[in-house]
């Protein structure tokens, strides 16, 4: 304890300092032994507390060493704390170094003395040397790393002498105190570090052996070793299962002749003798019949292994059962034969081109699809030459531009992945479906889709007609209720929250039931058509307006971007125009056909949605009917005074 309590030094000078030296060395040795012997149990039961446990043992050793200092010179007490401080950081890192560091600092502070200011930095220096080495060393420290750390321990333990001892006393103190103490620090650090590193290496080797054994035993493939006479000396469970021996232990000392038929065993032994004779690994396929009569295939790798002098002492065998693979290969060969037959008779043309665009394969149907150029569509011909021949012979009609440019663009399009349709000069349609092969080439399927194209065109025309019919009223020719609802939904969803519009006009032919009862339904239908046509003519001048038969004798008009005032004007015009048609109606007090109109406008009079718009327009129409018909009413009662009968 350099610079310790002087009274303690005077009162505790031992008669024989080597006894305390032996005690200090014993503490270091015991501390190291405790860890080396207990390491495996800590790792096994407390893997996450390994560093903390190591630090705890090193802290106890540090406390013990500082409690039994030894004296090399009168007034100077020393101990081997620096060895344990550095080792804890080197092998355990910060977690392990914390406890010894705290114990050393606390013990030294409690001891006091004039050397306290020097001792504390040296304690920090020893701990830091171990932590720095731990930071830069990955894995278990080697001899050079341990030597460097041991020298750091020596420096930490002896640096205080150069600070506290006067220069004129160095010739006396250095050989008698510093040199022996430095030697003790170096030796103790080296021995302890090597002991711990060897234990870690042993534990690592044990773990690796356990892992390798577990891997070998779990390996689904057979792995075994034999001596020069073919007797098993090691085997995994998969080998035992293949040999039907029960356990791997039952194989040891036996040969293939104990498990296979004699003929099979002789073939296997011949392969082994060839391996030992040539001394080179071999990879072979072996076929044999098991005891249960099942034919089995093995992919076998055999390799010799030698002793330290390079002489062969046995062989290692790795077997992988490939029975399923062999069966699949046989099925694949049969499938390929069937595929060749299918390609020859398939309804589509098939051609393959390599990455440079040269044709490498085609079936018969491919040539039938292109009769004018069948003679040039052969293996080895470039696709560009085929396209040029098709254009020159009139099989394909070029679409304007330079011929070479057309050929390049056509070839690039056909060879690129995707589907492409082309029309031949004779009116046929051909679809080319291109897929890229693993080698970078192109596989192209050519199909005659002429019939489907014609059917597609007919269906398109029919669908257009059906679409018109689905959205048109059969009597008036106006849009029907379904089309009206869709149009209104669209306009309402796109309407602004601040600008008025669209406006909805609900038009009803006054006393139309009486008209039908008086003149008959055919005349009534003709009357409704005339009214509908007149309404459509008037509203047509408003962009994107919608006129639809809402139901019975009701007609609905939607005018986008139309405010309330404009809607009232249109409604009055409609009433006047229908009245001016002078269609006789004896069942009405007006003497002629008239209409009533109710209007509603989005964002006016509290109208905020489709339901409000329809409801308000319907209420306005009811009000117009109640007011005597042949007039216009708005959904806003405040507008009634402004509404003049048309």
Secondary structure, DSSP 8 states (H G I E B T S, - for coil): -TT--HHHHHHT--S-HHHHHHHHHHHHHHHHHHHHHHHHHHHHH-GGGHHHHHHHHHHHHHHHHHHS-EEEETTEEE-SHHHHHHHHHHHHHHHHHHHHHHHHHHHHHHH--TTHHHHHHHHHHHHHHHHHHHHH--SS--HHHHHHHHHHHHHHHHHHHHHHS-GGGHHHHIIIIIHHHHHHHHHHHHHHHHHHHHHHHHHHHHHHHHHHHHHHHH-SSEEEEEETTS-EEEE-HHHHHHHT-SSGGGGBT--GGGTS-HHHHHHHHHHHHHHHHH-S-EEEEEEEE-TTS-EEEEEEEEEEEE-TTS-EEEEEEEEEE-HHHHHHHHHHHHHHHHHHHHHHH-SSEEEEE-TTSBEEEE-HHHHHHTGGGTTT-STT-BHHHHHHHHHHTTSB---SS-HHHHHHHHHHHHHSSEEEEEEBTTS-EEEEEEEE-TTS-EEEEEEE-HHHHHHHHHHHHHHHHHHHHHTB-TTT-SB-HHHHHHHHHHHHHH--SSS---EEEEEEETTHHHHHHHH-HHHHHHHHHHHHHHHHHHHTTSTT-EEEEEETTEEEEEETT--HHHHHHHHHHHHHHHHHT--B-TTSTTSB--EEEEEEETTSTT--SHHHHHHHHHHHHHHHHHTTSSSEEESSGGGGGG----
